[in-house]
Amino acid sequence: MAPAIHLFGLFIPCILPLGAAQGTSGHAYPLFEYETRSLTKEGLEDLLAEAGVVDNASLFSFDDGVEASPGVGRPACKVFPGDSEWPSQSIWHTFDKLLGGALIETVPVAAPCYQNLGVYDAERCAAVRDSFTNPYFHESDPTSTFWPLFQGRTCMVTDDSNSGNCTHGGFPVYAVNVSSVSQIQLAINFARNSNLRLVIKNTGHCYLGKSSGAGALSIWTHNLKNLEYHSDLKIPGYSGPAMKVGAGVTVREVYAEADKNDVSALGGICESVGYAGGYIAGGGHTPLSGLYGMAADHVMALEVVTADGHFITASPEENTDLYWALRGGGGSTFGVTASAPCTSPTTPTTTLHPSFYAAYNATWGSDVALNSAGRISVPGNRLLPRRNWLDATRFNATFGVLRRQVEGGRALMGYHQAPGRRAGVGAENAVNSAWREAVCFLILSGRRAVGHGGVGGGPSVDEVRAASWDLRGECDWAVEGGRAGE
């Protein structure tokens, strides 16, 4: 019997079907090596016995739905560092031992700029400052994210090491540097049984900071970089090129593999986005949406660890509820995906009229600013449906709001994407229905105050709140569009 959908602050990557015990997928190709290292109930018992874990073995057990999980009770709030129920250092040591030394006691990425944590280093601080708006810098850190606004801005880069203290704020206090599915399972079981807050990070690109969490344990999937191309995959319902994508692979890496094999990949404009993470979980809008729909439409299956700690396959044939939910239902919700096989459309023949293409190419590098991390701003996403262009009243209302955004000094980025209902493989999915009617995806940004680049204090809490309400009030128009991600 397939387990019901589990909801629990997780971040989702993308992969394919599985058969952990045999090392092959339930579908067409073998598991990645890191997926073959997964735990069954019997395997967990053997691991605990080998490590000599007796007294605290229940903290790492699976939830089989028979009775309440062992360990602490279930109060309204998760336990927090300093609480009496917080795991002791010896328990954290045991956890690290079971993980094979993969547990990281985290330090905020800008801590070298401060005196209070004992890691002050002027040279390192300068390097952090120089890289603070580089997305790849934040991706390579186990807890840092692109949007410090949602972390609480408790450890921003500064030139004055005596200007204040650096604290974790919304950063997790521990992170697991994942290199196997078994480590994901252990982390989920330990967090559930110890009543810990649990978050998942691949790249930290999420606008809403879902990979942050004060006092949390983080599952860091970014180093699961396996990527395999299959030129002629044959499974029920599909025959053709496909890629199996590991949890830590970015859009940039998927594009490189597609280019090498002369196929297309449905990825976003921001190449630093984690492909098999929140991108697929959020639906996956792409410049190719008009041709092929959303990236989530092309996911054939997913290998996922659910909230009970079990490693399962979600596909059109098994765990169909999760297969529906994981494709567009939102990141940090249903499970931790280890990988996913996705179809790779063959590259269409394109006619190019290069009149202005040289100028476009010459300025393309400047667009990396769209991917900048560490900015302090308030983004607001909007999906505009075709009907806003077909009705004069709606058109005028839409145009009026957009004009006021520009005249008000706000940043506005537009993507002309119309996914329609061009499902690639599998059944219906959880992609927001507003995408299917959209012809334009807009990202609006609240006004930036001094210090918006991530250095110094930046805007006050009141200024941020005012900017947020400004976006809501002005943009929850009579435009009748939808908000991306809702």
N, C-alpha and C positions, 0 to 999 in steps of 0.2 A: 504494500500500500504506500503510495507516494506521500511524503510528509506535506502538510499544509504549508502555505506561504508563511514565512517567518519575517517579522519586521523588527529590525534592530540596528540602529545607526551604523550601517556599513557602506563601503564604497565598492562599486562593481566593475570588474574588468571583463574581458570577453574571450571565450574559447570554444571548444567543441565537446562532443560526447565522450563518455568515459567507461572504464571498466578497470578500476584501480587494482584489483587483485591480479589481473592478468597482464596489466601494463599496456592494454590496447583499449581503444575507444569502442563504445557500443556501435559506432558507425564505421567510418571508412579508414581511419588511419590511427597509428599508435599515439599513445599519450606522450607528451613531453616528458623528459627524464624526471623533472621535478614533480610531475604529477604521479609518477609511479611510486614515489615516496609519500604515501598517504597512510592513514591509520584506520583500521577496523577496531571494533571493541576488543577483540582478542589481541591484536597488535599493540593496542594501548596498554593492556594488562602486562604484556611482555616487556614493553618499554619501561613501565613503572617499576617492575620487578628488577630489571637489569640495573636501573638507576638507584635501587634501594629506597624508593619512595613508598612509604607505608602509611605514616600518620596523616599525610595530606593528599593521599591518592584521589580522594573524592573531588578535590578541586579541579581535576583534569578530566573527569569522566564525561561521557556523552550524555545528552538529555534524550532519553528514549520515550519520553512522554508518558511513562508509567506513573511517576510520582514527581513531586516537586524536586528540583535540583538540590543536591546536598550543599552544604556550606552555609553562608549567611542567609538571613531572611530576605524578604523582598519589600523593603520600605519604599516610599515614594521616590526617594532620591538615591542615586548611586553613591557609593562610599567615595571619600575624598581624602587626599593626603592629610594626615593629622587626625583623622577619625580613628576611634578605637578599633573599628572593623577593618581598617586598611591593612593589607597583607604585610607581615613582618619582613625584614630583610632576609631572613633565612628562607622564607617562602619564595621571595623573588629570586633568591639564589637557586633554589630547587627548580623553579620555572626556567631559568636560564640554562641550567644543566640539561633539562629535558629538550630544550631548543638547540642544544649543541653550541651554546655561546652566542646565539643570535640576538640576545636582548640588549638594547641600548638604553642607558639612562641618559635621557636627552638634555641638551643644553641649547637654549635659543640661539639662532644663527648669528645674531648681533651681539651676543654676550661678550666677545673680545673687546667691545668698545666701552665696557663698564668695569668698575673696580669691585663691585660687591660679590661677584660669584667666584673670584679667584682665578679667572681665566683671561684677565686683561692682557691684550697684546696689540700695541699700536699699529704694527705692520699688518697684522691680520685684520684689524679693524678697517684699515685703509682699503684692503682687498675686498672686504665685505661691502664697504661703501661704493666702490667702483662697480660692483656686480649686482647691486641691490635691485635694479630694474631689469636684470637679465633673467628670463624665466628658467633657463637651464641651471642657473646657480641655485635657485630654490628647489628645483626638482631633485638635485643631488643631495639635499639635506633631508634627514628622516622626518622632520616635522614642519619645516618652513613652508609657507603658503604664499600665493600670489597676492592675497588681499588682506593686509594687516588690520584693516578695519574690523574684521570679524574675529580677529585674535585678541583684540583689545588694545593694540599698540603699546604693549607693556615692555617692549625691548626693541625700540627702533634704533637705526643707525644714528650715531651722534659724533660730533667732533670733540665734545667735552665729556671726558670720562667721569667727571665729578658732577654731572648735571642731574643725576638721579640714579635709581637702581634698576637693574634688569630683572624681571620676573617672568615666570612661565606664562602667566596670563592664560590665554586659551590654547597654548601649546600642550600636547600630551606630555606626560612626564616619563613614560617609557614607550619604546617602539621596538617591534620585532622586525629585523631585517630579513625578510622572507626569502628563502631559497628552496623551499619544498612545500607541498600541500600539507604535510603533517604539521609543519609549524603554524600554518593558518588554523588548522583544527585545534591545536593545543592552545593557541591564543584565544580563540572563540570560547572554548570550554572553560579556560581559566577565568576569563572576563565574566562569563555568565554565572559560574559557580561562586565567584568572589564578589559579585554585584558591582563590577567595575564598569565605568563608561568605556565604550569601545568605538574607535573610529578607524577608518581605512584611508590610506594615502597612496596614490600612485605618483602623480606629478604635483598635486596641490593647486590645480588650475581652477577649481570651482569658485565661481563668483561669490557664492554664499558661504564659503569657508567650511564646507561640510567635513573636510579632513582635519579640522581643528577640534579640540575638546579639552576644556580645563580638567586636569586631574585624570586624563584618560590614558588608556593603553592603545597604542596605534599599531595597526598591521600595515607595514610598508612594503608594497608589492613592486616597487619601481625596478628592482633588479631581476625580475622574471622576464628576460629579454628574448626568449625563444620566439622565432618566427619562421614558418615553413610555407613554401609555395608549392601548390599541387597543380600541374598543368591540365590535368583531365580527371577531376574528381567525379566519381559516380556514386551517388547515393539516391535513395528514393526521393523523387521530386526534383532532382537536379543533376545535371551532367555538364561539367565545364571547369574552368580555372577557379581556384579558391586559395585562400590563405588561412592558415591556422595562426592565430595571434595570441601571444602570451600576455599576461596581465600587466607587464611593465613596458610594453612596446608603445612608442609614441607615433603620432601621425606622420612625422618626418620619416621614421624608419619604415612605416608601411608604404609611404610614397616611393621611397628608394627601391624597395623590393618590387613594387608594381612597375616602376620604370625599367628595371632590369629585365623584367619578363614581358614587357610590352602589353600590359593590361592596365585597367583603371582601378583605382581604389577610392571608396567613398569616405573621404576624410574631410576635416574642416580646414578653414583658411589658416588658423593658428597651428603651426606645425609642432608646437611644443605640447599640445594636448595629448593626454594618455588615451590611445585609441580604444583599448579594451577596458577602460575604466568608466568614468562618468560620461564619456562621449556616447558610447553605445547605450548606456543606461538612460541617458537623457533623450535618446532618439537618434542623434547623430545627423544634424543638418549639414549640408555639403553644397559646394558650388555645382555639383552634378545632380542635385535634387530634381531638377526639371526633367532629367532623362531617366533617373533610376530610383527616385524616391529617397527615403531616409536610409542611413546606414543600418539602422536596426532592422529594416526590412530584409537585409541580406545576411543576417546571422542565422546559421543553420542549426546551431545548438550551443550550449554553454556547459562547461564544467564548473561547478560551483560548490562551495562549502556553505551549508545553511546554518542557521542559528543554533541548531542542536549539535553541531560539530561534524555532521556527516558529509562526505564528499559524494556528490551525486551528479547525474547528467540531467539537464533540462533540454528537451527537444520536442518535436511534434509527436513523438511516440511515447515519451515518459516525462513525468513531472511537468505536464503541459501547462499547469497554472503558473509555475515559475518561468517556463519558457515564454509565456505571454508577458508576465510582469517585468522580467529582466530586460526586455527589449523596449525601452522607452518609459518604463515606470518610475524612473528617477534613481539617482545614485544614493548611496548610503541608506539603503532600505531593506533589500530582500536577501542578501547574501554576499559572499566574497567570491567573485568569479576568478578562476585560475587561467582560463583561456577560452577562445571561441573560434570556430571555423566560419569564415565569411566568404561569400561569393566575390569573385573579381571580374567584373564585366570587361569584355574585350574593348580595347580602345577604339572609339568610333573614328571614321574618317572626317577630318575637320578642314574646312576651307578658311584660310587666313587672309584678311585684308590688312596689310601691315602699315597703313598710312601713319598711324600715331603710335605704333607698337614700340618703336625705338625709344621714344620718350617715356612710355609706360615702363619699359624694362629698366631704363636708367634711374627711375625713382622707386623701383620696387623695394629696394633695401630699406627705405624709410618706413615701410609698412610694418617693420618689426615693432614699431611703437605700439601697434595694436595689441601686441602680445606682452607688453611690458608688465613686469611683476612689481610688487611692493608699492604700488600707487595707492593713494588715499583718495578714493572717489566713491560715488554711489551710482552703480549701474542700474538701469532699468530696461528690461527687454520687452519688446512689443512685436506681435505678429499682426500684420495688416491683411485682411482678406480681400479678395478680388471685388467683392460687392462695394467696397469703399471707393472704387474707381468707376463703378457702373451707375451710381446714384448721385445726382448733383448735390444733394444736401449732405450726404456722408462725405463726398469728395471735398466740399468746401470746409467742413468741420475738420477733416483730417489735415488739409493743407494749412488751415489756420493754426492748429496746434503745432505742426512742424515748424511753421514760420516763427511762432513764439519761442520755440526751443532754440532756434538759431539766434534770434534777436536777443534772447536772454543769456547768451554766452555759453550755452551748454554744448558739450561734444555730442555729435550725432554720427553714428556709423550705420550704413545701410547695406543689406545683403538682399539681392533680388533672387530669392529662392522660392520655388513653387513645387513642393514635394508631391502634391496630388495624392492619388491612391495607387501608386505604382509599386505594389509589394513585390519583392524579389523572390523569396522562398518562404516556406513555412506558412503558418496560419496568421490570423490577425494578431496584432501586438498592442502594447500599452502606449504607443506614441500619442501624445496629445492631439485630439482631433482638430484643434485649431491649425496645426501644421498642414493638414490636408486641404484647407481652404486658403492658405496664405499665399500671397505673391510677393511679400516683402517682410523681411525680418530686420527690425531696427534695434540698435543698442543706444540708449540715451544715457548721458552721464551728468550727474549733478555738478554744479559749479565747484571748481577746485580752489581751495584756500592755499595760502602760503604754506609751503612744506608738503605739498601734495606728492612730491617725488619720493617720499619715503624717508626723508632725512629731517630730523627735528620733530617738534611737537605736532605740526600740522593743525588741522581744524579741531575745534573743541567738540565735545559730545553734543552740545546744543546746536552747533553749526551743522554737524552731520545729520542730526535728527531733522533739522529744518530742511536740509537739502533732500532728505528722503521723502518727507511729506510734500515738498515742492514737486518732486517727480510724480508721486502718487496722485496728488490733486490735479496736476496739469495733464497727466497722461492717462488717467482712468477716464478718458474722455467719453464722449458720445460716439467714439469711433467704432465701437463694437468689435474691436480686434481681440486678440488673446495675448496672454503673457507667456513668453517662452518658458518652458520648464514647469508650468502649473498643470 
